Amino acid sequence: MSLKKLMDLTGRVAIVTGGSRGLGLQIAEALGEMGARLAITARKAGELESAQAHLAAQGHEVLTLPSDLGKPEVPAQIVEAVMRRYGQIDILVNNAGATWGASAEDHPLEAWQKLVNLNLTGNFLLCQQVAKASMIPRRYGRIVNIASVAGLGGNPPQMEGTIAYNTTKGGLVNFTRALAAEWGKYNITVNAICPGFFPSKMTRATLAAHEKFFIEMTPLGKLGNDEDLKGAAVLFASDAGGHITGQCLAIDGGAIVI
């Protein structure tokens, strides 16, 4: 089979959480370009409407679902809506997430629990619902978790602490490995992308204070851009990546090797 055919997503259905802007929108663009029908979620309906218009202008079919994945009842609602519209779910990109800056000794418990609920529990529940509704019965699935290089280590000392974010993203890394081991028998692959620093709403404050430092410590000498996650996302979501599972790929310009 040709590589173009292996990477073709025509006929596939993809959910992208946090798909209204930033990295999620970039990934939705890539999957749509390769032929996938899309369902994108986000908390803010206005941002979803803008994203839908943007993706529709590129010729992509898009279902928008305003959703707060920090609430345990929401994943089942998302899956029900997508199955009602498309009848199947082939690809799940778990991108929705949040961060919180505070020293470990002063980190609020409420903020810790918020990040655990969204960054970890929400992803687990959505994987569970998607698998039971479509991937396991059809013996096919591609799950792509968006973790972070912050889940692979600590922060430079000059940065504000983000203990809950690092911890939950580290949990997502091992969640990826454990789920891949368990669901391989269903022909479901589970991989993670670990982005470095990309300009986004989430990273705005950190980059305002440390952008020069991050660029200097990155071998490629730049931050991530609007195209840098697309290739990896399509590889993990397509049959071209059909023998890749349980892997966590850092996309950070080489910073992690320093």
Phi, psi and omega per residue, in radians:
M1 nan 2.452 -3.124
S2 -1.216 2.701 3.104
L3 -1.091 -0.661 3.105
K4 -1.026 -0.710 3.136
K5 -1.197 -0.692 3.139
L6 -1.093 -0.556 -3.108
M7 -1.636 -0.070 3.141
D8 -1.259 2.253 -3.129
L9 -1.912 0.278 3.118
T10 -1.008 2.258 -3.120
G11 1.576 -0.198 3.113
R12 -1.485 2.701 3.088
V13 -2.075 2.256 -3.068
A14 -2.172 2.273 2.938
I15 -1.695 2.277 3.029
V16 -2.151 1.933 3.105
T17 -1.423 2.632 -3.042
G18 1.039 0.663 -2.997
G19 -1.606 0.158 -3.042
S20 -1.511 -0.282 -3.109
R21 -2.819 3.023 3.006
G22 1.040 -2.416 -3.063
L23 -1.121 -0.633 3.135
G24 -1.119 -0.740 3.113
L25 -1.169 -0.685 3.086
Q26 -1.018 -0.780 -3.129
I27 -1.192 -0.710 3.101
A28 -1.054 -0.722 3.073
E29 -0.992 -0.800 -3.078
A30 -1.143 -0.787 -3.126
L31 -1.171 -0.689 3.092
G32 -1.118 -0.721 3.124
E33 -1.045 -0.582 3.139
M34 -1.489 0.071 2.989
G35 1.917 -0.067 -3.098
A36 -1.252 2.534 2.917
R37 -1.479 2.418 -2.893
L38 -1.982 2.565 2.870
A39 -2.280 2.128 -3.119
I40 -2.080 2.501 3.135
T41 -2.119 2.696 3.011
A42 -2.964 2.857 -3.128
R43 -1.306 -0.590 -2.988
K44 -1.739 2.046 -3.089
A45 -1.092 -0.638 -3.130
G46 -1.101 -0.722 3.112
E47 -1.187 -0.611 3.085
L48 -1.136 -0.708 3.121
E49 -1.076 -0.730 3.110
S50 -1.128 -0.729 3.124
A51 -1.139 -0.704 3.114
Q52 -1.074 -0.770 3.120
A53 -1.093 -0.734 3.125
H54 -1.075 -0.813 -3.106
L55 -1.262 -0.656 3.113
A56 -1.117 -0.614 3.105
A57 -1.126 -0.411 3.073
Q58 -1.547 0.019 3.087
G59 1.599 0.280 -3.069
H60 -1.706 2.465 3.038
E61 -1.432 2.240 -3.006
V62 -2.413 2.263 2.941
L63 -1.824 2.262 3.129
T64 -1.895 2.431 -3.070
L65 -2.359 1.691 3.050
P66 -1.071 2.143 -2.982
S67 -2.694 2.509 3.002
D68 -1.951 1.761 -3.071
L69 -1.261 -0.061 3.030
G70 -1.328 -0.139 3.119
K71 -1.757 2.222 -2.961
P72 -1.144 -0.356 -3.139
E73 -1.441 -0.223 -2.994
V74 -1.266 -0.741 -3.127
P75 -0.927 -0.748 3.122
A76 -1.105 -0.638 3.123
Q77 -1.163 -0.694 3.104
I78 -1.083 -0.851 -3.087
V79 -1.119 -0.711 3.107
E80 -1.043 -0.758 -3.121
A81 -1.161 -0.719 -3.128
V82 -1.207 -0.712 3.115
M83 -1.151 -0.626 3.111
R84 -1.138 -0.670 -3.113
R85 -1.383 -0.798 -2.964
Y86 -1.952 -0.397 3.117
G87 1.438 -0.046 3.124
Q88 -2.832 2.829 3.033
I89 -2.419 2.057 -3.093
D90 -1.798 -0.552 -3.015
I91 -2.312 2.329 3.038
L92 -2.212 2.117 3.054
V93 -1.924 1.923 3.137
N94 -1.550 1.578 -3.084
N95 -1.897 -0.425 -3.080
A96 -1.034 2.384 -3.140
G97 -2.992 2.982 -3.140
A98 -2.502 2.855 3.080
T99 -2.303 2.972 3.110
W100 -2.699 2.222 3.141
G101 -1.741 2.112 3.089
A102 -2.984 2.638 3.036
S103 -1.121 2.634 -3.098
A104 -1.026 -0.654 -3.083
E105 -1.245 -0.336 -3.108
D106 -2.030 0.128 -3.074
H107 -1.138 2.175 -3.106
P108 -1.167 2.441 3.099
L109 -1.069 -0.697 -3.136
E110 -1.034 -0.714 3.127
A111 -1.208 -0.689 3.070
W112 -0.995 -0.853 -3.102
Q113 -1.157 -0.633 3.097
K114 -1.053 -0.789 -3.122
L115 -1.216 -0.676 3.076
V116 -1.079 -0.765 -3.105
N117 -1.110 -0.717 -3.089
L118 -1.493 -0.924 -2.988
N119 -1.281 -0.448 -3.122
L120 -2.030 -1.076 -3.021
T121 -1.110 -0.735 3.117
G122 -1.043 -0.720 3.113
N123 -1.133 -0.774 3.122
F124 -1.046 -0.847 -3.093
L125 -1.130 -0.643 3.132
L126 -1.217 -0.728 3.052
C127 -1.007 -0.789 -3.113
Q128 -1.055 -0.818 -3.115
Q129 -1.172 -0.745 3.129
V130 -1.117 -0.740 -3.115
A131 -1.106 -0.808 -3.086
K132 -1.215 -0.601 -3.087
A133 -1.359 -0.590 -2.992
S134 -2.460 -0.875 -2.946
M135 -1.176 -0.786 -3.133
I136 -1.205 -0.837 3.109
P137 -1.036 -0.618 -3.100
R138 -1.589 -0.082 -3.135
R139 0.935 0.833 3.086
Y140 -2.817 2.343 3.041
G141 -3.015 2.628 3.059
R142 -2.284 1.985 3.100
I143 -1.932 2.228 3.138
V144 -2.160 1.963 3.113
N145 -1.644 2.318 3.080
I146 -1.675 1.738 3.115
A147 -1.599 -2.278 -3.122
S148 -3.044 2.675 2.986
V149 -1.093 -0.362 3.061
A150 -1.149 -0.356 3.074
G151 -1.466 -0.035 3.141
L152 -1.851 -0.035 -3.123
G153 -3.122 -2.983 3.131
G154 -1.579 -2.995 3.128
N155 -1.757 2.661 2.969
P156 -0.979 2.534 -3.041
P157 -1.013 -0.495 -3.095
Q158 -1.364 -0.153 3.139
M159 -1.528 2.666 3.006
E160 -1.131 2.566 -3.134
G161 -1.202 2.512 3.050
T162 -2.396 0.980 -2.978
I163 -1.038 -0.721 -3.124
A164 -1.215 -0.697 3.118
Y165 -1.107 -0.871 -3.142
N166 -1.043 -0.731 -3.101
T167 -1.150 -0.786 -3.124
T168 -1.206 -0.632 3.103
K169 -1.239 -0.601 3.016
G170 -1.114 -0.688 3.061
G171 -1.088 -0.659 3.131
L172 -1.160 -0.583 3.073
V173 -1.067 -0.856 -3.116
N174 -1.338 -0.488 2.976
F175 -0.990 -0.749 3.116
T176 -1.023 -0.821 -3.096
R177 -1.174 -0.762 -3.108
A178 -1.166 -0.727 -3.130
L179 -1.198 -0.656 3.086
A180 -1.048 -0.729 3.138
A181 -1.140 -0.650 -3.059
E182 -1.396 -0.629 -2.997
W183 -1.778 0.067 3.056
G184 -1.006 -0.573 -3.118
K185 -1.140 -0.283 3.101
Y186 -1.726 0.144 -3.063
N187 1.083 0.622 3.035
I188 -1.874 2.135 3.048
T189 -1.671 2.548 -3.119
V190 -2.348 2.016 -3.138
N191 -2.338 2.897 3.139
A192 -2.271 2.505 2.953
I193 -1.845 2.297 -3.141
C194 -1.999 1.551 -3.124
P195 -1.204 2.597 2.901
G196 -1.488 -2.491 -3.087
F197 -1.524 2.108 3.021
F198 -2.085 2.444 3.041
P199 -1.076 2.207 -3.135
S200 -2.829 3.009 3.087
K201 -1.069 -0.661 -3.104
M202 -1.185 -0.617 -3.057
T203 -1.689 0.043 -3.003
R204 -0.979 -0.856 -3.080
A205 -1.170 -0.719 -3.138
T206 -1.121 -0.766 -3.132
L207 -1.208 -0.555 3.094
A208 -1.043 -0.576 -3.109
A209 -1.617 -0.495 -2.920
H210 -2.331 0.209 -3.046
E211 -0.980 -0.778 -3.123
K212 -1.035 -0.733 3.136
F213 -1.096 -0.796 -3.102
F214 -1.124 -0.702 3.124
I215 -1.133 -0.730 -3.115
E216 -1.161 -0.533 -3.114
M217 -1.554 0.032 -3.111
T218 -1.795 2.116 -3.120
P219 -0.920 -0.657 3.129
L220 -1.386 -0.117 3.014
G221 1.197 0.567 3.128
K222 -2.777 2.857 2.985
L223 -1.452 2.959 3.043
G224 -1.203 2.742 -3.118
N225 -2.210 -2.978 -3.024
D226 -1.265 -0.086 -3.116
E227 -2.007 -0.205 -2.852
D228 -1.280 -0.304 3.106
L229 -1.691 -0.178 -2.950
K230 -1.120 -0.796 -3.086
G231 -1.097 -0.786 -3.136
A232 -1.154 -0.690 -3.136
A233 -1.096 -0.769 3.138
V234 -1.178 -0.694 3.102
L235 -1.025 -0.883 -3.095
F236 -1.203 -0.459 -3.088
A237 -1.547 -0.186 -2.984
S238 -1.970 3.055 3.090
D239 -1.248 -0.240 3.041
A240 -1.122 -0.450 3.089
G241 -1.812 0.418 -3.024
G242 -1.148 -0.314 3.110
H243 -1.930 0.358 3.097
I244 -1.993 2.097 3.074
T245 -2.682 2.624 -3.126
G246 1.308 0.299 -3.068
Q247 -1.800 2.607 -3.138
C248 -2.203 1.893 -3.014
L249 -1.791 2.050 3.055
A250 -1.383 2.252 3.057
I251 -2.109 1.562 -2.946
D252 -2.518 0.346 3.135
G253 1.216 0.245 3.112
G254 1.617 0.071 -3.057
A255 -1.050 -0.595 -3.065
I256 -1.201 -0.306 -3.118
V257 -1.485 -0.174 -3.114
I258 -1.318 nan nan
